[in-house]
Amino acid sequence: MNKRELFLRHVAQTSPAPLGLEIVKASGTTLRDAAGKKYLDLIAGISVCNVGHRHPKVVKAIKKQLNDYMHLLVYGEMIETPQVQYAKWLTEHLPASLNSVYFTNSGAEATEGAMKLAKRVTNRTRIIAFNKSYHGSTQGALSVMGDEYWRNAFRPLLPDVLHLEYDSFESLQEINNQTACVIAETIQAERGVVAPSGEWMTALEQKCRETGTLLVLDEIQTGFGRTGSLWGFEQFKVVPDIVLMGKALGGGMPLGAFVADRKLMQVLTENPVLGHITTFGGHPVCCAAGLAAFKVLLKDGIMPEVADKGALFRELLQHPLIKTIRVNGLLIALEFDNFDINKKVIDGCLQQGLLTDWFLFAPECLRIAPPLTISAKEIKKAVKIMLSILDAIQAEAAPM
């Protein structure tokens, strides 16, 4: 039995048609499979490998921490240097009110923790989220996911969750003194990179302040320089009560976090004690890797180039089959007429050594979210491949 057969038989599958690539090496922006074929990675593990695959400083930090210790005890009981150092670095690069970090294993777990914290702080039950939003797929996070197709099969879910229209001023009227929190992405990534207006984000923050509602902003996919600023909310000049992190937080290792003011976070320590608990959250090796990646991001001049790289994609990706291109730093969506065209492009890219993807709530859109370290030369190579595939699709569809 070959490895693919073993993979399909023994590894639980999430779709009937997984990519099934056997990658044996990854470095920077390049993946290499078992046959030696190289792929230019345009999705970075879904916005995880922002400083590239296996950055040398991240690998070095992992090895050092492995030589010191790995798991010690359930989260929060021991003073673990990587956790402490990373929390300090993170809070030094956040607004002053975001000064206490609760590390989790993933972004979905960060969502779960934030919802519990909001209920506990406000003594309210209602949670407001937005249509076409994605915050994870555990049951609590699934309850606030903004698409009934994914929610319906797993009902009953959390009660008292209300889904509103994103970037709608009328929707904000539903936020009142019964609302525990509003959870929003700073950019709706899985909708196909849809950003709200600055005026709406300001109004959302103001409405939350007026009603005593906690504002939870999801930076799981947009954080760590993906949009050209360290955090997406900086572009809107708003400050959340709780911010969610994941994906790039661990530098390629599994790590998530929710961050709030210490005064809020303290409510999880009593009535009941251990109000939120995790065994492996903030694993020391993951925190060491994440901190190393964070330092690379801040010190190696990566973020100042993100906007220009996104602009280069926008400039070069011109084709009649592309209906729209939405660019926010290096989070980019190419919109086609339908999923069939997108699938042909994705498959064609894969054949030519280019790894791309689609969006959960926008299957007609092609995802471009490469490591932020991608070079201009690599961008031009990727675009040339995509345009050649689009030319072939257009020629095939032309009347004889």
C-alpha positions in Angstrom: 0.0 0.0 0.0 1.5 3.4 -1.0 1.6 6.5 1.1 -1.4 8.1 -0.6 -3.5 5.0 0.1 -2.3 5.0 3.7 -3.1 8.7 4.0 -6.6 8.3 2.7 -7.2 5.2 4.9 -5.8 6.3 8.2 -5.8 10.1 8.3 -9.3 11.5 8.9 -10.3 13.4 5.8 -12.0 16.8 5.6 -13.0 16.7 2.0 -13.6 14.0 -0.7 -10.7 15.4 -2.8 -7.7 16.5 -0.7 -4.6 17.8 -2.6 -2.7 14.8 -1.5 0.8 16.3 -2.1 3.6 14.6 -0.3 5.8 17.5 0.7 9.2 16.4 2.0 10.9 19.8 2.3 9.9 23.4 2.8 12.1 26.5 2.9 11.3 30.2 2.5 8.7 30.3 -0.2 9.4 26.9 -1.7 7.9 23.5 -1.2 9.4 20.3 -2.6 7.5 17.0 -3.0 8.7 13.4 -2.9 9.3 13.3 -6.6 11.6 16.4 -6.4 9.1 18.8 -7.9 9.3 22.4 -6.5 6.3 24.6 -5.8 6.2 28.3 -5.2 3.9 28.7 -2.2 1.2 31.4 -2.6 -0.8 30.6 0.5 1.8 30.2 3.2 -0.1 27.5 5.0 -3.2 29.8 5.0 -1.4 32.9 6.3 0.7 31.0 8.8 4.3 31.2 7.4 4.5 35.0 7.2 8.3 35.0 7.6 8.6 32.0 5.3 8.9 28.3 5.9 11.5 27.2 8.4 13.2 30.6 8.9 16.7 29.9 10.3 16.1 32.0 13.4 12.8 30.2 14.1 14.5 26.8 13.7 17.3 27.9 16.0 14.9 29.0 18.7 13.0 25.7 18.5 16.2 23.7 18.9 17.3 25.8 21.8 14.0 25.4 23.6 14.0 21.6 22.9 17.3 21.4 24.8 15.8 23.3 27.8 12.4 21.8 28.3 9.1 20.9 26.5 5.8 20.5 28.3 5.9 21.0 32.1 2.4 21.4 33.5 -1.0 22.6 32.6 -1.1 26.2 31.3 -0.7 29.1 33.7 0.9 27.2 36.6 4.6 27.5 35.8 6.8 30.5 34.9 7.8 29.4 31.4 10.3 31.9 29.9 9.2 31.6 26.3 5.6 32.4 27.3 6.6 35.4 29.4 8.9 36.8 26.9 6.5 36.4 24.0 3.6 37.9 26.0 5.8 40.9 26.8 6.9 41.5 23.2 3.3 41.2 22.0 1.9 43.6 24.5 4.6 46.1 23.8 3.4 46.2 20.2 -0.3 46.6 21.1 -2.4 49.4 22.5 -1.9 49.9 26.3 -5.3 48.3 27.2 -4.3 45.1 25.5 -1.7 44.0 28.1 -2.6 40.5 29.2 -2.1 37.4 26.9 -3.9 34.1 27.2 -2.1 31.6 24.9 -4.1 28.8 23.3 -3.4 26.1 20.8 -5.2 27.7 17.9 -7.2 30.6 16.6 -10.5 28.7 17.1 -9.6 28.2 20.8 -8.8 31.9 21.1 -12.4 32.6 19.8 -13.8 30.2 22.4 -11.8 31.9 25.2 -12.9 35.4 24.2 -16.5 34.4 24.1 -16.3 33.0 27.6 -14.4 36.1 28.8 -17.0 38.4 27.3 -19.9 36.6 29.0 -18.1 36.5 32.3 -17.1 40.2 32.3 -20.5 41.6 31.2 -22.8 39.0 32.8 -24.6 39.1 29.4 -25.4 36.2 27.0 -25.9 37.7 23.6 -23.1 37.5 21.1 -23.2 39.3 17.7 -21.2 38.2 14.7 -21.4 38.9 11.0 -22.5 37.0 7.9 -19.7 35.5 5.9 -17.3 35.7 8.9 -15.0 32.9 9.9 -13.6 32.4 13.4 -12.9 28.7 13.6 -15.0 25.5 13.5 -15.2 24.2 17.1 -18.7 24.4 18.4 -18.6 27.8 20.0 -16.6 29.3 17.1 -18.9 27.5 14.6 -21.9 29.2 16.4 -20.5 32.6 15.3 -19.4 31.5 11.8 -21.3 33.5 9.3 -22.7 30.8 7.0 -25.6 28.5 7.6 -24.3 25.9 5.2 -21.5 25.0 7.6 -23.5 25.5 10.8 -26.7 23.7 10.0 -25.4 20.1 10.2 -24.1 20.6 13.8 -27.1 22.2 15.4 -28.0 22.8 18.2 -25.2 25.3 18.7 -24.8 28.1 21.2 -28.1 30.0 21.8 -28.4 33.8 21.7 -26.1 34.4 18.8 -27.2 37.0 16.3 -25.7 37.3 12.8 -25.7 40.7 11.1 -24.6 42.2 7.8 -21.0 43.3 7.8 -20.3 47.0 7.0 -24.0 47.8 7.5 -24.7 50.9 9.7 -28.3 49.6 10.1 -27.0 46.4 11.7 -25.3 48.3 14.4 -28.7 49.2 15.9 -29.0 45.6 17.1 -26.1 46.2 19.6 -27.6 47.0 23.0 -27.2 46.6 26.7 -28.0 42.9 26.4 -25.0 42.3 24.1 -21.9 40.6 25.7 -19.7 41.2 22.7 -19.5 41.8 19.0 -17.0 39.6 17.1 -15.7 41.0 13.8 -12.9 40.4 11.4 -11.0 43.5 10.5 -11.1 42.2 6.9 -13.4 39.4 6.0 -10.8 37.0 4.6 -12.9 34.0 3.7 -15.5 36.1 2.0 -12.7 37.0 -0.5 -10.8 39.8 1.2 -13.7 42.2 1.8 -12.8 45.2 4.0 -15.3 47.5 5.7 -15.3 51.3 5.5 -13.3 53.2 8.2 -16.5 55.0 9.1 -18.3 51.7 9.9 -15.4 50.4 12.0 -15.5 53.7 14.0 -19.2 53.5 14.4 -19.0 49.9 15.5 -16.4 50.8 18.2 -18.5 53.7 19.4 -21.7 51.6 19.6 -19.9 49.0 21.7 -18.6 51.7 24.1 -22.1 53.3 24.4 -23.7 50.0 25.3 -21.0 48.4 27.5 -20.4 45.7 24.8 -17.0 44.3 24.4 -15.5 44.6 20.9 -13.6 41.5 19.9 -11.6 41.9 16.7 -10.3 38.8 14.9 -6.7 39.2 13.7 -6.1 35.5 13.3 -5.6 35.8 9.5 -4.9 39.5 9.1 -2.3 39.9 11.9 1.5 39.9 11.9 1.9 42.1 8.9 -0.3 40.3 6.4 -2.2 43.6 5.5 0.9 45.8 5.6 0.5 46.9 9.2 1.2 44.8 12.2 -2.5 44.5 13.1 -5.4 45.1 10.7 -7.2 47.3 13.2 -4.4 49.9 13.2 -5.6 50.8 9.7 -9.0 51.8 11.1 -7.7 53.6 14.2 -9.9 51.6 16.5 -8.9 49.6 19.6 -10.7 46.4 20.5 -11.4 45.2 24.1 -10.2 41.7 23.0 -8.0 40.8 20.1 -7.8 37.3 18.6 -4.6 35.8 17.3 -3.5 32.6 15.6 -2.0 31.3 12.4 1.3 33.4 12.0 1.5 33.8 15.8 3.5 30.6 16.2 5.9 31.1 13.3 4.8 27.8 11.8 4.0 26.1 15.1 0.5 25.7 16.5 -0.3 28.7 18.7 -3.3 31.0 19.3 -4.1 33.8 21.8 -6.7 36.2 23.0 -5.5 39.4 24.5 -7.3 41.9 26.7 -6.8 44.2 29.6 -5.5 42.4 32.8 -8.6 43.8 34.7 -10.8 41.8 32.3 -8.7 38.7 32.1 -8.6 38.4 35.9 -12.3 37.4 36.0 -11.2 33.9 34.7 -9.2 33.3 37.9 -12.2 33.0 40.3 -15.9 32.1 40.6 -14.9 29.6 39.3 -11.2 29.2 39.8 -9.7 27.9 36.5 -12.4 29.6 34.6 -10.5 28.8 31.4 -7.9 26.1 31.2 -5.8 24.3 28.7 -3.1 21.7 28.9 -0.9 22.5 25.9 -1.9 26.2 25.2 1.2 28.3 24.9 3.5 25.4 24.6 7.1 26.6 25.3 8.4 25.4 22.0 5.6 27.1 20.1 6.1 30.3 22.0 9.9 30.2 21.4 9.2 29.7 17.7 6.6 32.5 17.6 8.8 35.0 19.4 11.6 34.3 17.0 9.3 34.8 14.0 7.9 38.0 15.6 11.3 39.5 16.0 12.2 38.6 12.4 9.0 40.3 11.3 9.8 43.5 13.3 13.5 43.7 12.7 14.2 42.5 9.2 12.3 45.1 7.2 9.6 42.7 6.0 6.5 44.7 6.7 7.4 48.0 4.9 7.6 46.0 1.6 4.2 44.3 1.9 2.1 47.1 0.4 4.5 47.4 -2.6 4.4 43.7 -3.2 0.6 43.7 -3.1 0.6 46.6 -5.5 2.8 44.6 -7.8 0.4 41.7 -7.9 -2.4 44.2 -8.6 -0.5 45.9 -11.4 0.5 42.7 -13.2 -2.7 40.6 -12.7 -4.7 42.1 -15.6 -6.8 39.7 -17.6 -10.4 39.7 -19.1 -11.3 36.6 -17.1 -10.5 38.4 -13.8 -13.7 40.2 -12.8 -12.2 41.9 -9.7 -8.9 41.9 -7.8 -9.1 42.9 -4.1 -5.8 43.6 -2.5 -5.0 44.3 1.1 -1.3 44.0 1.5 -0.5 40.4 0.7 -4.0 39.2 1.3 -5.4 39.1 -2.2 -8.5 37.7 -3.9 -8.9 37.2 -7.7 -12.6 37.0 -8.5 -13.8 35.0 -11.5 -17.3 34.4 -12.9 -17.6 31.1 -11.2 -15.9 28.3 -9.3 -15.3 26.2 -12.4 -12.9 28.8 -13.8 -11.2 29.2 -10.5 -10.7 25.5 -10.1 -9.2 25.3 -13.6 -6.7 28.0 -12.6 -5.9 26.4 -9.3 -5.3 23.0 -10.9 -3.3 24.5 -13.7 -1.1 26.4 -11.2 -0.5 23.2 -9.3 0.6 21.4 -12.5 3.1 24.2 -13.1 4.5 24.3 -9.6 2.4 27.1 -8.1 0.3 26.4 -4.9 -2.9 28.5 -4.7 -6.3 28.0 -3.1 -9.8 29.3 -2.9 -11.9 31.0 -0.1 -14.4 29.3 2.1 -17.2 31.7 1.5 -16.1 32.8 -2.0 -15.3 29.7 -4.1 -15.2 31.8 -7.2 -12.2 33.7 -5.8 -8.5 32.6 -5.9 -6.5 33.1 -2.8 -3.1 34.8 -2.9 -1.4 35.0 0.5 2.2 34.1 0.2 5.0 34.4 2.8 5.6 38.1 3.3 9.2 37.4 2.2 8.2 36.6 -1.4 10.4 38.5 -3.8 9.4 40.7 -6.8 11.0 38.1 -9.1 8.9 35.3 -7.6 5.8 37.5 -7.9 6.4 38.1 -11.6 7.0 34.3 -12.1 3.7 33.5 -10.3 1.8 36.0 -12.3 3.2 34.8 -15.6 2.0 31.3 -14.8 -1.4 32.4 -13.8 -1.9 34.6 -16.9 -0.7 31.8 -19.2 -3.3 29.5 -17.7 -6.0 32.2 -18.0 -5.1 32.6 -21.7 -5.5 28.9 -22.2 -8.9 28.8 -20.5 -10.0 31.8 -22.6 -8.9 30.2 -25.8 -10.6 27.0 -25.0 -13.9 28.8 -24.4 -13.7 30.9 -27.5 -16.2 30.0 -30.3 -14.8 28.1 -33.2 
